[in-house]
């Protein structure tokens, strides 16, 4: 499948009944795969039942424990998806367990540094805030009660997760508890690679294909 995409005989790879790791091993092969110099990351988009809008989550499927630079690339990949969907300045929330910076919690330290990079123009085309706990990001009232001044609270477009466990659990909770409709877009490869769960239904896979086509149109 990777070779067919390299030879322009196929346009998109959709994962079937196999583990994500097996597919990514082929995609990331230096000689026969689809890797580029960019970080490969998953942007999971769903219909948020609280904010009543399409919201993205990154990364719950590929990058296990992203460092500061990898988180920067996760943001840039997700922002690119939103730009191509017509959102000129997506609002990005860097999630953690708390909203205050603590040296004991690396995700808060990274979030503060990434937000600073955004203010300095090193991360462009978006508004980045963090660290934010999930309640503060979802609810402006929660943010105000905690004395948090935020441009994005209650109107987040993209959630950046501290690690793959948080992203994976959050995404699956949205699907199985909230019954939200979803789609994936994988950024950073030479051709679109869709890593829907093996238990996803046909509409979810169709949404991923449609989303990927929209994201890839101007390539």
C-alpha positions in Angstrom: 0.0 0.0 0.0 2.8 2.4 0.8 4.6 1.6 -2.4 1.3 2.2 -4.4 1.1 5.6 -2.8 4.7 6.4 -3.6 4.1 5.4 -7.2 0.9 7.5 -7.4 -1.2 4.3 -8.0 -3.2 5.0 -4.8 -4.0 8.3 -2.9 -5.1 7.3 0.6 -4.3 4.4 3.0 -7.1 3.3 5.3 -6.2 0.9 8.1 -8.2 -2.3 8.1 -8.2 -5.1 10.7 -4.6 -4.8 11.9 -2.8 -3.0 14.8 -1.9 0.7 14.2 1.7 -0.1 15.1 1.9 -2.6 12.2 0.7 -0.1 9.7 2.9 2.7 11.0 6.0 0.5 10.9 5.5 0.3 7.1 4.6 4.0 6.8 7.7 5.1 8.7 10.1 2.8 6.8 13.0 5.0 5.6 13.3 3.3 2.2 9.8 2.1 1.3 7.5 4.1 3.5 5.9 7.6 3.4 7.8 9.4 6.1 9.0 13.0 5.7 11.0 15.3 7.8 7.8 16.3 9.6 6.5 14.7 12.7 3.7 12.2 11.9 0.6 13.0 14.1 -3.1 12.2 14.3 -5.7 14.9 14.4 -8.9 13.4 15.8 -11.9 15.6 15.1 -15.3 15.1 16.7 -18.6 16.9 17.3 -18.2 18.4 20.8 -21.5 18.0 22.8 -20.6 20.9 25.2 -19.2 23.6 22.9 -21.5 22.5 20.0 -18.7 22.6 17.4 -16.1 20.5 15.6 -13.1 20.1 18.0 -9.7 18.4 17.3 -7.6 16.3 19.7 -3.9 15.6 19.2 -2.3 13.2 19.6 -4.0 10.0 20.8 -2.6 7.5 18.4 1.0 8.0 17.3 3.3 10.1 19.5 3.6 8.3 22.9 5.2 11.0 25.1 5.9 14.2 23.1 8.7 16.5 24.2 8.5 20.3 23.8 9.5 20.4 20.2 7.2 17.5 19.3 4.3 19.3 20.9 5.1 22.3 18.8 4.8 20.2 15.7 1.6 18.6 17.0 0.2 22.1 17.3 1.4 23.1 13.8 0.0 19.9 12.2 -3.4 20.4 13.8 -3.5 24.1 13.0 -2.8 23.2 9.4 -5.8 21.0 9.3 -8.0 23.7 10.7 -6.7 26.3 8.3 -7.6 24.0 5.4 -11.1 23.6 6.9 -11.5 27.4 6.8 -10.7 28.3 10.4 -8.3 31.2 10.1 -7.1 31.4 13.7 -7.9 28.2 15.6 -7.9 28.3 19.4 -5.5 25.8 20.9 -5.7 24.6 24.6 -2.8 22.8 26.1 -4.3 20.4 28.6 -2.9 19.2 31.9 -4.3 18.1 35.2 -4.0 21.7 36.6 -3.9 25.2 35.3 -0.9 26.3 37.2 2.7 25.7 36.3 4.4 23.1 38.5 8.0 21.8 38.0 6.7 18.5 39.2 4.3 18.2 36.2 6.2 18.5 33.0 3.1 19.0 30.9 2.4 22.3 32.7 6.0 23.5 32.1 5.8 22.6 28.4 2.4 24.3 28.1 3.6 27.6 29.5 6.6 27.6 27.2 4.5 26.8 24.1 2.0 29.6 25.0 5.0 31.9 25.3 6.3 30.8 21.9 2.9 31.6 20.4 2.9 35.1 21.9 6.4 35.7 20.5 5.3 34.6 17.0 7.2 31.4 17.0 4.0 29.4 16.6 1.8 31.2 14.1 -1.7 31.2 12.8 -3.4 30.3 16.0 -4.1 31.3 19.7 -2.3 29.0 22.2 -3.1 28.9 25.9 -2.0 26.7 28.7 -1.7 24.9 30.9 -5.5 24.5 31.2 -7.4 21.7 32.9 -10.3 20.3 30.9 -13.0 22.1 32.8 -11.4 25.5 32.4 -11.0 24.9 28.7 -14.5 23.7 28.1 -16.3 26.2 30.4 -15.8 30.0 30.5 -17.7 29.9 33.9 -15.2 27.4 35.3 -12.3 29.6 34.2 -13.8 32.7 35.7 -14.5 31.0 39.0 -10.8 30.1 39.2 -9.7 33.6 38.2 -8.4 32.5 34.8 -8.3 35.1 32.1 -8.7 33.3 28.8 -9.4 34.2 25.2 -10.4 30.6 24.3 -12.2 29.1 27.3 -15.5 27.7 26.2 -14.6 28.1 22.5 -11.6 25.7 22.0 -10.9 24.4 18.5 -7.9 22.1 19.3 -7.0 20.2 22.5 -3.3 19.2 22.7 -2.9 16.3 25.0 0.1 15.9 27.4 0.6 12.3 26.2 -0.9 9.4 24.2 -2.7 7.9 27.2 -4.6 11.1 27.8 -5.4 11.5 24.1 -6.5 7.9 23.6 -8.7 7.8 26.7 -10.3 11.2 26.0 -11.0 10.3 22.3 -12.5 6.9 23.2 -14.6 8.4 26.0 -16.0 10.9 23.5 -17.0 8.0 21.2 -18.3 5.5 23.6 -19.9 7.8 26.3 -20.9 10.9 24.3 -21.6 8.9 21.1 -19.9 11.7 19.1 -19.3 11.5 15.4 -15.7 11.5 14.5 -13.0 11.6 11.8 -9.2 11.4 11.7 -6.6 13.2 9.7 -3.0 12.1 9.8 -0.5 14.8 9.1 3.2 14.7 8.1 3.3 11.8 5.6 3.8 11.8 1.9 0.2 10.5 1.5 -2.8 10.5 3.8 -2.8 7.5 6.2 -6.0 6.9 8.2 -5.7 5.0 11.5 -9.3 4.5 12.5 -9.8 2.0 15.3 -10.6 -1.5 14.2 -13.9 -1.1 16.1 -15.0 2.1 14.3 -18.1 1.9 12.3 -18.4 2.6 8.6 -19.6 6.2 9.0 -16.6 7.0 11.1 -14.3 5.7 8.4 -16.2 7.6 5.8 -15.8 10.8 7.8 -12.1 10.2 8.0 -11.9 9.7 4.2 -13.9 12.9 3.6 -11.9 14.9 6.1 -8.6 13.7 4.6 -9.7 14.6 1.1 -10.6 18.2 2.3 -7.3 18.5 4.1 -5.4 17.2 1.1 -7.1 19.2 -1.7 -4.5 21.9 -2.1 -1.4 19.7 -1.9 
